[in-house]
Amino acid sequence: MNKNIILAGVGGQGLVLATKIISETAFRAGLEVKTNDVIGLSQRGGMVWGSVRMGEKVYSPNIPAKEGDILVGLEPLEAFRWSHLMKDGGHIILNTKEVYPTPVLLEEVDYPHEEIEGLENRYKVVKINAREEAKEAGNIKAANTVLIGMLAKLLTIPNSIWEETIRDNVPPKAIDVNIQAFYRGYNYL
Amino acid sequence: MKAVLTGNQAIARGFYEAGGLVAASYPGSPTVEIMETLKGYDGIYAEFSPNEKVALEVAIGGSLYGSRAMVSMKHVGVNIAMDPLMTFTQSPINGGFVLVSGDDPGMASSQNEQDNRIIGRFANMGIFYPGSSQEAKDFIKIALELSERFKTPMMMDITSRVCHSRGVVELGEREEIKAKGFTRDQEKYTMLPPNTFKAQYFMKERIKELEEYAYDASFNILEEVEGADTLIVTSGLMYYNLKELNLPVSIYKLGMVYPISTRRMKELSQKYKNIIVLEEMMPFIENELKLKGIDCKGKEYFSFTGELFTEDIEEGLYKAGVIQERKYKGRDTVKTVARPPMFCSGCPHRPVFDILKKLNVTVIGDIGCYSMSVLPAWKASHVMYSMGATVGITKGMNKAMRKSGDKKPIVSIIGDGTFFHSGLPGFIDLIHQVDEEDNMTFIILNNSTTAMTGGQHNAASGRFNNKDDMQVDIKSLLNAMGIENIQEVDQFEYKKARDIIRQATREKGISVIITTRPCALKYKIKEPHFYVDPEICISCRTCVKVNCPPIRMKKYEGIDELKSSIDPEECVGCSVCSQVCPVGAIKRSQ
């Protein structure tokens, strides 16, 4: 199974931890894995993106243009921004919660709703309000775990391995909520 | 046993396994996580020092005592450490010593793109250049061994992509290495002439021996393809990006990019018609080969700035005639709305820059989260170069202004981490040759952490963290220097802070204002959120201009004009927007 997964979001949304959980799960499933994530200046509300490549043999952590299989969009505009890396017909998991960038806050430009809608013409887009789903599971902080659950449905790694990695990477108090959030995402698709 | 590690974590692991004893660092992207990881290992002394020069000196001390030592910093940090570095490297190394420099091709989070391989060479160090987490770990261990064997300091130059990238790493046990101890030997360790005369020949000889060793060293890998007439010489991540293309070319991958074996390269140049050098940033390997008389090409085909992705490599090799067909058609990005970084909800820097912007004064900035005041939403500081530079620049510009009859005020901004890092000597200089026409206002944003890199310890951290052993009082320190006009202010009392800053800019002399609020990311504000009463809001957008993530204009039902709004999920309740609102439309929820 060779898969190229892109994650896109806004600084502070927890993208680094999501990338870690996905890559460790792939590793525990016996795959080779390499990841990227951008940290630094981008941490303060700027754009952040990560990538996870898994398979028999992985050379570079970078996903070449048009070789992405699945894009996990923690935020719609950021999913749109990184969609150039996606294969036509690839899957986009789209969290619908919009986070407005400075040019929108200052009314210099409009948030690009129509262009984001247009993603559906080229890719298989599944929209979800991950915060709402996480709230149902018990804590809005588990929103990314809902998205990871959806991703798990599109991959073929056993759920037991996902569960194990989630347990090892979230605070002990939050384990149950996150496992629930994972399955809410998994069963959403 | 194997684990998934980032390049940074792998470096820390390598140092641990190699029996490393003393490690120091100053936090700077992309290498911050090395020290954060090291602090979790037993048996290693690990510290974040006040600046890179001190960090290097701590590591030098460890190495002189015959223990294995490592110092890590971002590329520009090496500039701060250059003075001890350039002289220390003249000594024969006792305990293995490695300097890790995090370079930043593409400048994801840096103020310049300097290629520190040039510094490593300048300082007569061998330079390792890893391309994966596994290599990062392996090369640290090899570098420490070679450092002892050849009595040479080593550099590991690693790019930000490799620092942050994760990969599977084989873990080993820690090798306990006993420190050899320090033996007094002035010829080796006191660098005055004539000891330094000999040292020049020693360094030359040492690099020559290392170059001979590089000929068949296991970390330089030759992958030859039968019948190929092109050899690509590369290193680090570029090797892996190249491998994605799966081309019928031979590859010489340098684990150590300096020194490069002349004998090996002469042999290879006999065998191959074309030698192409693939590297990010400066033509370092290319220049080395050319100095050896090897006919090669590199920067003709590949950019000297920014990262090189697989697509860029393909394009370069196509231009070079190595390949006739292209699989990728560049790396076109989606053009859409930009998302520059911004101050967090509740950031204590926000009111300060709102005040300065409204005062319309010239502001000399510095490095930290407050550097973001240069971004388009603010344009509230007007010069920004390097750590601690604001103090001297402000003094110099002030002197030029006064000598030219310009009576306008000038404001300097510096954070606490930067103050301790390299702001102090600038402050000491302030009271030298004071002129009665001077008008300088220094605002020290004391949020008591090194915020930009993720909230590391600094000398002021004990103010809010009782587990921290340092709580240097900035005011007392400045008083001791002879600076008297110092005020402390809670900047969340907006009007009071504004009046103090305004008054300071109107007065002649040297004024220092220390703001007291801690970093809102590290010390979360959990106050009831604010909301906008749209019936009172006059749509003036004063609150929108404080550029806080939850604040924007929106359409309310039954009201034609757009009115301000606050996303209750994002608002932390700092109150700054309510204080700038001229009509009292922003209220606290209960």
Interface residues (C-beta under 8 A of the other chain):
Chain A: V10 G11 G12 T19 K20 S23 E24 F27 E32 V33 K34 T35 N36 D37 V38 I39 G40 L41 S42 Q43 R44 G45 G46 M47 Y59 S60 P61 N62 P64 A65 K66 L77 E78 F80 R81 W82 S83 H84 V99 Y100 P101 T102 P103 V104 L105 L106 E107 V109 Y111 P112 E115
Chain B: K2 A3 V4 S29 P30 A108 S109 S132 S160 R161 H164 S165 R166 G167 V168 L237 Y240 N241 K243 E244 F309 T310 E311 Y328 K329 G330 R331 D332 T333 V334 T336 V337 A338 R339 P340 P341 M342 F343 C344 C369 M372 L375 P376 A377 M452 G454 V544 K545 N547 P549 I551 R552 M553
